[in-house]
Amino acid sequence: MKINTKNKLLQRRRAQQLGSLLSIAAISISTAAAENAAPPASDDQAGLPSVTVTATRREASLRSVPVAVSVLNGDLLEQANRNSIDSIAAELPSVNFRQQGGNKDSTIFVRGIGTISTSPGVEPTVSTVVDGVVFARPGQATLDLLDIDRIEILRGPQGTLFGKNASSGVLNVVSRKPGKDTAGFIDASYFEGNERRLRAGVSGTLVPETVRASLTALDTKYDGNVDNVTSGNKVNGFDRQGLRAKVLVTPNSDLDITLVADYLRSNSSPTFVAYKSTSAPFSQAIAPVIASTENRQIRTDIPSDISDFNKGISAQIDWRNQGYTLTSITAARQWDNEQHTTTSAIGNSADLSRISTAFPATRDIGTLHYRQFSQELRLASPKDSIVDYVLGAYYLHGKDEETYQRIVTTSATSINSGFAPYSVTSDSYSLFGEGNYVISDGLKAIAGARWTRDELSYNHARTSTQTTAFAGVQPATNNAGSTSESAWSGRTGLQYDLSKDISTYATVSRGYKGPAYNVFFNMLNRDTLALKPETSDSYEIGIKAIGFDKKLSVNLAAFQTNYKNYQANFYDTVAGAVVTRLINAGEVSTRGVEIDVEARPVSRLNLSTSLAYIDARIDQFNCPAAAAASCTLNGQTLPFSPKWKSFSRASYGIPLANGLHLELSADYSWQSKVQYDLFQSVNTIQGSVGLINASIALSSSDNGWRIALIGKNLGDKSYATNLVNGSGYVTRAVPRDDQRYFGITARKDF
């Protein structure tokens, strides 16, 4: 413990020294700026830039679309070292992210709604779309974002144009297009904790006026911020390498062909068994680790090791004729995941003195092989007509094959195990369309619908070394099932432009999420029945305005969404182990107000703030007959949904002599307390937390370089992104910015 204390003091002293260097650098550079600053830009250059989105499946300005949309700039995300879905959630008040262990356990929440399940037999509630391709499993998109132009977050049900797995929202990721001129870049960053990131790319014309291409490569590593006292090594880190290639072929002015190929490999050591609190027996079992709300230590012989291989190809064809655009997107993707983890309170212990029937050591080995193929056809009518529309058809085939093995050790002579192979096959067909009708000058009617047909089947088997249940393993079983459903979703509403700078809208939407199966290792006979499809009815009004010579923009949305047959996880005990069982939980609702404000009062100063009030609640909970926990949940809040959340950013640019440019930037994210447990345990509440980040950047546009010093969590606030209530203990998920750290980034364009 003395060594750990010394290490903490040394780390804190180094952080303070680096913080002082940042302050000195800021003062020195600011002084030079004051002495050498160029004349300020004129006010007519201070307007906010126009933002283009594809929220309606065609390009349009953000202000003109009758959808609540947030847009994140890819360059700003890279500069802030936010390179994955979990890290960007801090900038999105309506979005939250849950990760417990590996990527297959991740969940995205929009407006408090998301599906928590590791079952391959259920689809996400929030759809992730990358360059027009739907990622059917949420874990496919939780690794590094590469070569991003922007991320659009569509809030609320988007089933009409984006499909059934968008019943609470869409994350639409758009990558950069290849440039005409030959260009390249290399950027590198290093942060405390031995986090390093290297990216390089090249882009340009291969065949004049016909073929352009780009290639981007990534190599990033991080040791982690949790100490394993058994091995003396760090965990909760990662090691990733990736490539992304994009080719744009334009045989003539009416035809675009876009080819994309990507590959990403990742090894990680995530952990969620850093203890927040424990009872006396567990305290003794995990010693010398001391549980606390700031604990960053574990004791395990074999730390979690998770590997991912994610790759795909796609071809998009856009053919334009007399104002019409016909689009075809064909894509195939593959995701392979292997996890070596533990569900044991004491980990995979080789210390027999710690092992007993009360404290068994477990080792879990799981593999996942997922393949998907999708085809989409869309026809978009000419714009600026009395009637304009988008019509389309969509098909998705998915095949998931998994194995899971649990090895349980209770003594040197008592080692038992269970093994389960299982698979899920899904096919989804849909026809959709949405149109706008100009009623009068400034007034439009919106109407759209989508028909979806889902076919879902599974196979499951389990073998065991015992004929009866033992710690975390059920006896042998073998079963299969299939189901199919057809349903309608849609949207209708009105859009009225009060002026060319102020637009209002009111919409009613019906969302749909298909049937599901609760397929997992310890699957029982009660899990063999298909879950009913989930539906949602949403009512939304909004206003989008820009004024003061385009120096101020305000977007405001108010909503109410009601869900029936909500597909959610219910905690249960199977073979002495706590598991999450997917059920039709009943009825839930979410309501709230969201506001986004952006301002550029002068040309060098950018200000933005976003605030969301979201009340996501359980209206009527359906208690399973074999429930192992209390079901008095009506009126309680949904997990992972703080009532209040905000994000604010300010940046100020100062031109210097010799073409240099200085930029000072800071952001502040805050959220109110959040409950991580469906059953409202007092032990799984994360109190309100606010984080401050800041950076100082010096760049030269003439010479194409930029260097920045970055400080994260300057207030040194410790918090958890998940708290899990076990039997006699509470574990905490430790985020990357659980404590203050600093880093430096550098980029060179050529």
CORKA-V576175 format. One record per helix or strand of 2 or more residues. SS is the DSSP state (A for helix, B for strand). FROM is the first residue (numbers start at 1). TO is the last residue. If there is no record, write none. Layout:
# CORKA-V576175
SS:FROM:TO / SS:FROM:TO
This chain:
# CORKA-V576175
A:2:36 / A:43:45 / B:52:53 / B:60:61 / A:62:64 / B:69:73 / A:74:79 / A:85:91 / B:95:98 / A:103:105 / B:107:110 / B:126:130 / B:133:135 / A:138:141 / B:148:155 / A:159:162 / B:169:175 / B:183:191 / B:195:207 / B:211:222 / B:226:228 / B:234:235 / B:238:252 / B:255:268 / B:274:278 / A:280:286 / B:297:298 / B:305:321 / B:324:341 / A:352:354 / B:361:380 / B:387:411 / B:414:440 / B:443:464 / B:477:499 / B:502:513 / A:525:527 / B:534:547 / B:552:564 / B:567:574 / B:577:584 / B:586:599 / B:605:621 / B:644:655 / A:657:659 / B:660:671 / B:674:675 / A:682:684 / B:685:686 / B:689:700 / B:705:712 / B:720:725 / B:729:734 / B:741:749
